[in-house]
Amino acid sequence: MLIELRDVRKRYNIGRPTEAEVLHGIDLQVRQGEFVALMGPSGSGKSTLLNILGLLERMTTGHYRLGEEAVQDLSDTELTLRRRRMLGFVFQFHHLLPAFSALENVTLPALMAEGVVRRAQRDHARELLAAVGLAQAMDKRPGELSGGMQQRVAIARALVMNPPLVLADEPTGNLDTASSAEVFGLLRRIHAERGTSFVLVTHDPRLGAQCDRLVELVDGRIARDEPVTRAAPPA
C-alpha cells in the first residue's frame, strides 16, 4: 500500500476556545499505480487532505502510513526528506521561477535536495522535457512559454526525482479547454508508461470520469469512493 490514512482529523483554532474541524475521521488507501480523482464542492476539505497527503500540513489526530512508514510523528526535517524522496507536486499555478530556463526549473528539486545538480540529473531533466514535448524549449524562460507549456514544465519538475506518487491540485484549472485536455492526457500517459501513482484534485467532472477511481469529499467526510466505470466504445 502506498498511502494508508486511518481516522484522520484536522482541526483549526479559530479563536480560543473555539476549534473548527474540517476533516472528520478520514480513512483512505491508495495503491501503487492508481490514478485517483479527489472531488467535492468548495470547502469540502480537498486541499486540506491533499496537504496532509503531501506532508505539507500535519493532521490533528489519526494515522498516516506512506509506503512502509508511519509518518504522522516524524520531525519537520524528516518530513522534508520523505517529501523529496516520495512525492512530486503539480499545482494549478505552475510556480516556475521566471528568471530560470525551463531546464533550470526542472532541475531545481535536485538542487534543493543535494545543493548541486549532477550531470545525470541534468540529463534526466532533459529527457523529461523531451517526453513532455518541450525538447526545443529547454532554454526558454517561463515568460516565453504558453500556459500549457509552463504546466508541462511543472509536470517534468514533479517527476525529476522519480517519486512514486504525484499530487496534483487542479493542474488544469488555469488552462483553456484545449490545453487542459493536453495536460491531462500527458498525466495519463505518464501514469501508463511509468506506473507513477496520481492523486488529482479537480472540480471538472469530465476529468474525474477519465480517472480510475473517484473519491468524493463532502463536508470533510468521504461520501463516495468507487472505481470509475467507463462506457464501452461503440461496436
SVG drawing of the C-alpha trace seen along z (x, -y; Angstrom):
<svg xmlns="http://www.w3.org/2000/svg" viewBox="-22 -37 50 41">
<polyline fill="none" stroke="black" stroke-width="0.4" points="0.0,0.0 1.4,-3.4 -0.9,-5.5 -3.0,-4.5 -4.9,-7.0 -6.9,-5.9 -9.3,-8.2 -7.5,-11.3 -9.0,-14.5 -7.9,-18.1 -8.9,-21.0 -8.1,-24.7 -8.2,-27.1 -10.4,-30.0 -10.2,-31.8 -10.0,-30.3 -11.6,-28.2 -13.3,-27.5 -12.0,-25.0 -13.3,-24.1 -12.9,-20.5 -12.6,-20.3 -11.7,-16.6 -13.8,-14.1 -12.2,-10.7 -10.9,-10.1 -10.0,-6.5 -8.3,-6.3 -6.0,-3.9 -4.1,-4.4 -2.2,-1.5 0.9,-1.8 -0.1,-2.6 -3.6,-4.0 -4.9,-7.2 -7.3,-8.7 -9.6,-11.8 -10.3,-13.7 -13.5,-15.7 -16.1,-17.6 -17.6,-21.1 -15.6,-24.1 -14.9,-23.9 -15.2,-20.1 -11.6,-19.7 -9.9,-18.6 -7.0,-20.9 -6.5,-20.2 -6.5,-16.5 -4.0,-16.9 -1.7,-19.0 -1.7,-16.2 -1.0,-13.6 1.8,-15.8 3.3,-16.2 2.8,-19.9 0.4,-20.1 0.0,-17.9 -3.2,-16.2 -4.6,-16.9 -5.2,-13.2 -5.0,-9.9 -2.5,-7.7 -0.7,-8.0 1.5,-5.4 3.4,-6.5 4.9,-3.5 6.1,-1.2 6.5,-4.0 4.2,-5.7 4.9,-9.4 2.5,-11.3 5.0,-11.7 8.1,-12.5 10.0,-15.8 9.8,-18.6 13.2,-17.7 12.3,-14.1 9.1,-15.0 11.0,-17.2 13.3,-14.3 10.3,-11.9 8.6,-14.6 11.7,-14.9 12.0,-11.2 8.4,-10.1 6.3,-12.9 6.0,-15.2 3.6,-18.2 1.8,-19.9 -0.4,-22.9 -2.9,-25.0 -0.4,-27.8 2.9,-26.3 5.2,-28.3 8.1,-28.4 10.9,-30.8 10.7,-33.5 14.5,-34.1 15.3,-30.4 15.1,-28.5 12.7,-25.5 15.6,-23.1 16.8,-25.0 13.3,-25.0 13.0,-21.2 16.4,-20.6 15.5,-22.8 14.3,-19.9 17.6,-18.1 19.5,-21.3 17.4,-21.8 18.0,-18.2 21.7,-18.0 23.0,-21.5 24.3,-20.7 22.8,-19.4 24.7,-16.4 25.2,-15.6 22.9,-12.5 20.2,-14.6 20.5,-17.3 20.4,-14.6 17.2,-13.1 15.6,-16.6 16.4,-16.9 14.8,-13.5 11.7,-14.6 11.3,-17.8 11.6,-15.9 9.0,-13.5 6.5,-16.3 7.1,-17.8 9.5,-20.6 12.7,-19.4 13.0,-22.6 12.1,-24.9 14.6,-23.8 16.4,-27.1 13.3,-29.3 12.1,-31.2 8.5,-30.8 7.5,-34.2 8.3,-32.8 6.1,-29.8 2.3,-29.4 0.3,-28.4 0.0,-24.8 3.8,-24.7 4.5,-26.1 2.4,-23.4 4.3,-20.8 7.5,-22.2 5.9,-21.9 5.0,-18.2 8.6,-17.5 9.8,-19.1 7.4,-17.0 8.9,-13.8 12.6,-14.7 13.3,-12.9 11.3,-9.8 8.7,-10.0 6.3,-7.0 3.4,-9.4 2.4,-12.8 -0.2,-15.0 -1.9,-17.3 -4.1,-20.2 -6.3,-21.5 -3.4,-21.1 -5.7,-22.2 -7.8,-24.7 -5.9,-27.7 -5.9,-26.5 -8.2,-26.8 -10.1,-23.7 -7.6,-22.5 -4.6,-23.0 -6.5,-21.3 -7.1,-18.2 -3.5,-18.2 -2.1,-18.4 -4.5,-15.8 -3.6,-13.5 0.0,-13.9 -0.6,-12.9 -2.4,-9.8 0.4,-8.9 3.0,-9.3 0.9,-7.1 0.6,-4.4 4.2,-4.5 5.9,-4.9 3.5,-3.4 3.5,-6.6 0.6,-7.0 -1.5,-10.1 -4.0,-11.8 -5.7,-14.5 -7.9,-17.2 -10.3,-18.6 -13.7,-20.3 -14.1,-19.1 -16.4,-16.0 -15.1,-15.3 -11.6,-14.8 -12.9,-12.8 -14.7,-10.5 -11.3,-9.7 -9.6,-8.7 -9.5,-5.1 -11.1,-5.8 -13.2,-8.6 -13.1,-9.8 -15.6,-12.4 -15.4,-14.6 -18.5,-16.3 -18.2,-18.4 -14.9,-16.8 -16.1,-13.2 -15.6,-10.7 -19.1,-10.4 -18.1,-8.2 -15.1,-6.0 -15.5,-3.8 -13.9,-2.8 -14.8,-4.8 -16.9,-2.9 -16.4,-4.0 -18.9,-3.4 -17.8,-0.7 -16.9,-2.1 -19.5,-1.6 -19.2,1.6"/>
</svg>
